[in-house]
Amino acid sequence: MNMSSLQKDNLRIVFMGTPEFAVTILDALVQNNYNIVGVLTAPDRQAGRGRKVHKSAVKEYAEGKGITVLQPTNLKDAAFLEELKALKANLQIVVAFRMLPRVVWEMPTYGTFNLHASLLPNYRGAAPINWAIINGEVQTGVTTFYIDDKIDTGEMIMQDKIAITKDDTAGTLHDKLMHLGAETVLKTVLQIIDGSIERTPQDFSANLKSAPKIHKDTCEIDWSLPLKQIYDFIRGLSPYPGSWTTLNNEEEEIFLKIYKASMEEESHAYDIGRIFCTKSEMKVAAKGGYIVLLEIQLPGKRRMDTKDVLNGLKLSKTAVVV
């Protein structure tokens, strides 16, 4: 069977992914009647006080559709590789999974392609959605590319673009890219079927923007930055993992997470980090204006509108964030 004779019914697809983002793409393939012969996803994990077993979102979906599920811990394990070969897939599609060894991505006749939530070659890495907003981008998108032996560096197949609005958060942009990504994957598969795929090598210049994994330390707000950068930082980390700061309220230090904010551009002479409160509003002085805190979380509490938090939080007139 060569590329020109490939029919939709001849495709046997193994899908690899773990989170909800991947489920939307998998569902698009299923709803369009593609033959998904198996799914690879992360092993079940125990979490919470009762150590309850949690299945990945992709596993939950696949089980509901009666699709074979593989959950290898070692992608080079001989027994797993035999299971994968037995599925006789001729195409593998990867969405938010993990780095694959050559023996896996070289297995199918029509290759293994990945969907990445950025306009490659920029924002290679684990957190492209977060970093695009943090860096103040006004446009992003999704890219399909053939996997190679490095992370997000393979030959590109297709890209689709989307605007980042001034109010987008990592959460809203995630959902937009998830649905855009489903469309892009479907178009990519159609190109594979009709043999019209064009491979575009990626740029490897040194000035590309990256998207490394985000850690707790990465999420601390630097109030010395310009107003717009602080605003982009907060929305780029919302709702997960959430930006944070330390609130100094006289002698008390409070760990404060910020999930939603707005900004007010205004000249002022106040010290950076100074807090101003009314009964319903809390805002922080920054370079060039104020960050208005709209949704926050105190230690041991749930996320709340700031006006509700202020009902039970007494702030001194000297309170600051640092």
C-alpha positions as CSV (number, residue, x, y, z in Angstrom):
1,M,0.0,0.0,0.0
2,N,1.5,3.3,-1.1
3,M,0.5,6.8,-0.2
4,S,-1.6,7.4,-3.3
5,S,-3.7,4.3,-2.7
6,L,-4.4,4.9,1.0
7,Q,-8.1,5.0,1.9
8,K,-9.7,6.2,5.1
9,D,-10.9,2.7,5.9
10,N,-7.3,1.4,5.6
11,L,-6.1,3.6,8.4
12,R,-5.4,2.0,11.8
13,I,-4.6,4.7,14.3
14,V,-3.0,4.5,17.7
15,F,-3.7,7.7,19.7
16,M,-1.3,8.8,22.5
17,G,-2.3,11.4,25.1
18,T,-3.3,11.9,28.7
19,P,-5.2,15.2,29.7
20,E,-8.6,16.6,28.7
21,F,-6.9,18.6,25.9
22,A,-6.1,15.3,24.2
23,V,-9.6,13.9,24.7
24,T,-11.2,16.6,22.5
25,I,-8.8,15.6,19.6
26,L,-9.4,11.9,20.2
27,D,-13.2,12.5,20.2
28,A,-13.0,14.4,16.9
29,L,-11.3,11.4,15.3
30,V,-13.9,9.0,16.7
31,Q,-16.8,11.2,15.7
32,N,-15.3,11.3,12.1
33,N,-15.3,7.5,12.0
34,Y,-11.6,7.0,12.1
35,N,-10.5,3.5,13.2
36,I,-8.7,4.0,16.6
37,V,-7.2,0.6,17.3
38,G,-5.6,1.6,20.6
39,V,-4.8,4.3,23.0
40,L,-1.6,5.0,25.0
41,T,-2.0,7.0,28.1
42,A,-0.3,7.6,31.5
43,P,-0.6,4.9,34.2
44,D,-3.3,5.3,36.8
45,R,-2.2,7.3,39.9
46,Q,-3.2,7.4,43.5
47,A,-4.1,10.8,44.9
48,G,-5.9,12.4,47.8
49,R,-6.3,11.4,51.4
50,G,-7.9,8.1,50.6
51,R,-5.2,7.4,47.9
52,K,-8.0,6.9,45.4
53,V,-7.0,5.6,42.0
54,H,-7.4,8.3,39.3
55,K,-7.5,7.4,35.6
56,S,-6.3,9.8,32.9
57,A,-9.0,11.7,31.0
58,V,-8.0,9.9,27.9
59,K,-8.4,6.5,29.6
60,E,-11.8,7.4,30.9
61,Y,-12.9,8.4,27.4
62,A,-11.3,5.3,25.6
63,E,-12.9,2.9,28.1
64,G,-16.3,4.5,27.4
65,K,-15.8,3.9,23.7
66,G,-14.5,0.3,24.1
67,I,-11.0,1.2,22.7
68,T,-8.0,-0.8,23.8
69,V,-5.9,1.0,26.4
70,L,-2.2,0.6,27.0
71,Q,-0.5,2.2,30.0
72,P,3.2,1.5,29.8
73,T,5.6,2.8,32.4
74,N,8.6,2.0,30.2
75,L,8.1,2.7,26.5
76,K,11.1,0.5,25.6
77,D,9.8,-2.5,27.5
78,A,9.8,-5.6,25.2
79,A,6.4,-6.8,26.3
80,F,4.8,-3.4,25.7
81,L,6.4,-3.1,22.3
82,E,4.9,-6.4,21.3
83,E,1.5,-5.2,22.5
84,L,1.9,-2.1,20.4
85,K,2.9,-4.0,17.3
86,A,0.0,-6.4,17.7
87,L,-2.4,-3.4,17.2
88,K,-1.0,-3.2,13.6
89,A,-1.3,0.6,13.5
90,N,-0.1,2.4,10.4
91,L,-0.4,5.9,11.9
92,Q,0.2,7.2,15.4
93,I,-1.1,10.6,16.7
94,V,0.3,12.2,19.8
95,V,-1.3,15.0,21.8
96,A,0.1,15.9,25.3
97,F,1.8,12.7,26.0
98,R,5.5,12.2,26.6
99,M,8.7,11.8,24.7
100,L,8.7,8.7,22.6
101,P,11.7,6.4,21.8
102,R,12.7,5.9,18.2
103,V,11.4,2.3,18.2
104,V,7.9,3.6,18.9
105,W,7.7,6.6,16.6
106,E,9.2,4.8,13.7
107,M,6.8,1.8,14.0
108,P,3.9,2.9,11.8
109,T,4.0,3.0,8.0
110,Y,2.6,6.5,7.8
111,G,4.7,7.9,10.7
112,T,3.9,9.5,14.0
113,F,2.8,13.1,14.2
114,N,2.3,15.3,17.2
115,L,0.0,18.3,17.9
116,H,1.7,21.1,19.7
117,A,-0.2,24.1,21.1
118,S,2.1,26.8,19.6
119,L,3.3,28.2,16.3
120,L,6.5,26.2,16.1
121,P,9.4,26.7,16.1
122,N,8.6,29.1,18.9
123,Y,7.4,27.9,22.3
124,R,8.8,24.4,22.2
125,G,8.4,22.7,25.6
126,A,5.9,21.8,28.2
127,A,3.9,25.0,28.7
128,P,3.4,26.8,25.4
129,I,0.0,28.2,26.3
130,N,1.1,29.8,29.5
131,W,4.3,31.3,28.1
132,A,2.6,32.8,25.0
133,I,0.3,34.9,27.3
134,I,3.0,35.6,29.9
135,N,5.2,37.0,27.1
136,G,2.4,39.3,25.8
137,E,1.8,37.6,22.5
138,V,-1.2,38.7,20.5
139,Q,-1.3,35.5,18.3
140,T,-0.6,31.9,18.8
141,G,-1.9,28.6,17.3
142,V,-1.3,24.9,16.8
143,T,1.2,22.9,14.8
144,T,1.3,19.3,13.6
145,F,4.7,17.9,13.0
146,Y,6.4,14.5,12.6
147,I,8.1,13.4,15.7
148,D,11.9,12.9,15.8
149,D,14.4,12.2,18.5
150,K,14.2,15.6,20.2
151,I,11.4,17.6,21.8
152,D,9.1,19.5,19.4
153,T,11.7,19.7,16.7
154,G,10.4,17.5,13.9
155,E,9.4,18.5,10.4
156,M,6.2,20.6,10.4
157,I,3.1,19.6,8.5
158,M,0.4,22.2,9.2
159,Q,-0.3,25.3,11.3
160,D,-3.4,27.1,12.2
161,K,-3.4,30.5,14.0
162,I,-5.6,32.2,16.5
163,A,-5.6,35.6,18.2
164,I,-4.9,36.1,21.9
165,T,-7.3,38.6,23.3
166,K,-6.4,41.0,26.1
167,D,-8.7,39.1,28.4
168,D,-7.6,35.6,27.6
169,T,-6.2,33.5,30.4
170,A,-4.3,30.2,30.1
171,G,-7.6,28.5,30.7
172,T,-9.6,30.3,28.0
173,L,-6.8,30.0,25.5
174,H,-6.4,26.3,26.3
175,D,-10.0,25.6,25.4
176,K,-9.7,27.6,22.1
177,L,-6.6,25.8,21.1
178,M,-8.1,22.5,22.1
179,H,-10.9,22.9,19.6
180,L,-8.6,24.5,16.9
181,G,-6.2,21.5,17.4
182,A,-9.0,19.0,16.7
183,E,-9.7,20.7,13.4
184,T,-6.0,20.8,12.5
185,V,-5.4,17.1,13.3
186,L,-8.4,16.1,11.1
187,K,-7.0,18.2,8.3
188,T,-3.5,16.7,8.8
189,V,-5.0,13.1,8.6
190,L,-6.8,14.0,5.4
191,Q,-3.5,15.2,3.9
192,I,-1.9,11.9,4.9
193,I,-4.7,10.0,3.2
194,D,-4.5,12.0,-0.1
195,G,-0.7,12.1,-0.1
196,S,-0.5,15.9,-0.2
197,I,1.7,16.2,3.0
198,E,4.4,18.8,2.7
199,R,7.2,18.6,5.3
200,T,8.7,21.9,6.5
201,P,12.0,21.8,8.5
202,Q,12.0,23.9,11.7
203,D,14.2,26.9,12.4
204,F,16.9,26.3,15.0
205,S,18.1,29.9,15.5
206,A,19.1,31.0,18.9
207,N,16.5,33.8,19.4
208,L,13.5,31.5,19.5
209,K,11.1,31.7,22.5
210,S,10.8,28.6,24.6
211,A,8.1,27.2,26.9
212,P,9.8,25.3,29.8
213,K,7.8,23.5,32.4
214,I,6.4,25.9,35.1
215,H,7.3,25.4,38.8
216,K,6.0,27.0,41.9
217,D,9.0,29.4,42.0
218,T,8.3,30.4,38.4
219,C,4.8,31.6,39.5
220,E,5.9,34.3,42.0
221,I,4.9,37.8,40.9
222,D,7.7,40.3,40.5
223,W,6.0,43.6,41.4
224,S,8.9,45.6,40.0
225,L,8.0,44.7,36.5
226,P,5.9,47.1,34.3
227,L,2.1,47.0,34.8
228,K,1.3,45.1,31.6
229,Q,3.9,42.4,32.2
230,I,2.4,41.7,35.7
231,Y,-1.1,41.6,34.2
232,D,0.1,39.1,31.5
233,F,1.9,37.0,34.1
234,I,-1.2,36.6,36.2
235,R,-3.5,35.7,33.3
236,G,-0.9,33.4,31.8
237,L,-0.9,31.3,35.0
238,S,-4.6,31.2,35.5
239,P,-6.3,29.0,36.4
240,Y,-3.3,26.7,36.7
241,P,-0.9,26.7,38.4
242,G,-1.8,30.2,39.6
243,S,0.4,33.1,40.3
244,W,1.3,34.0,43.9
245,T,2.7,36.7,46.1
246,T,3.4,37.4,49.8
247,L,1.1,39.8,51.5
248,N,2.7,41.7,54.4
249,N,-0.1,42.8,56.7
250,E,1.8,44.5,59.6
251,E,3.6,41.5,61.3
252,E,1.7,38.8,59.4
253,E,2.9,37.3,56.2
254,I,0.1,35.8,54.0
255,F,0.6,33.5,51.0
256,L,-1.8,34.9,48.4
257,K,-2.7,33.3,45.1
258,I,-4.1,35.5,42.3
259,Y,-6.4,34.0,39.7
260,K,-8.0,37.0,38.1
261,A,-7.1,40.6,37.8
262,S,-7.4,43.7,35.7
263,M,-5.2,46.6,35.2
264,E,-5.7,50.4,35.4
265,E,-3.1,52.5,33.6
266,E,-2.5,55.7,35.6
267,S,0.4,57.8,36.7
268,H,1.1,57.8,40.5
269,A,3.8,58.3,43.0
270,Y,3.0,55.5,45.4
271,D,5.5,52.8,46.4
272,I,5.4,49.7,44.3
273,G,3.4,46.9,46.0
274,R,1.3,49.2,48.2
275,I,-2.2,47.9,48.6
276,F,-5.4,50.1,48.4
277,C,-8.7,48.7,49.7
278,T,-12.3,49.6,49.8
279,K,-15.1,47.3,51.0
280,S,-15.2,45.6,47.7
281,E,-11.9,46.3,45.9
282,M,-8.2,45.6,46.4
283,K,-5.6,47.0,44.1
284,V,-1.8,47.1,44.1
285,A,0.4,49.9,42.9
286,A,2.7,49.0,40.1
287,K,4.8,50.9,37.5
288,G,2.4,52.8,35.4
289,G,-0.8,52.1,37.3
290,Y,-2.6,49.5,39.4
291,I,-3.3,45.8,39.3
292,V,-6.9,45.2,40.5
293,L,-7.3,41.8,42.2
294,L,-10.6,40.3,41.3
295,E,-10.3,36.6,42.3
296,I,-7.8,35.4,45.0
297,Q,-7.2,32.6,47.4
298,L,-5.9,32.6,50.9
299,P,-4.2,29.6,52.6
300,G,-6.6,26.8,53.4
301,K,-9.5,28.6,51.6
302,R,-11.1,28.2,48.2
303,R,-10.8,30.7,45.4
304,M,-13.1,33.6,46.0
305,D,-14.0,37.0,44.6
306,T,-11.9,39.6,46.3
307,K,-14.9,41.5,47.6
308,D,-16.0,38.3,49.5
309,V,-12.4,37.8,50.9
310,L,-12.4,41.4,52.1
311,N,-15.5,40.7,54.3
312,G,-13.3,38.6,56.6
313,L,-9.8,40.0,56.0
314,K,-8.7,43.1,57.8
315,L,-5.8,44.8,56.1
316,S,-3.7,47.5,57.7
317,K,-3.1,50.8,55.9
318,T,0.5,49.8,55.5
319,A,-0.2,46.4,53.9
320,V,2.0,45.6,50.9
321,V,2.8,42.8,48.6
322,V,6.4,41.8,48.0
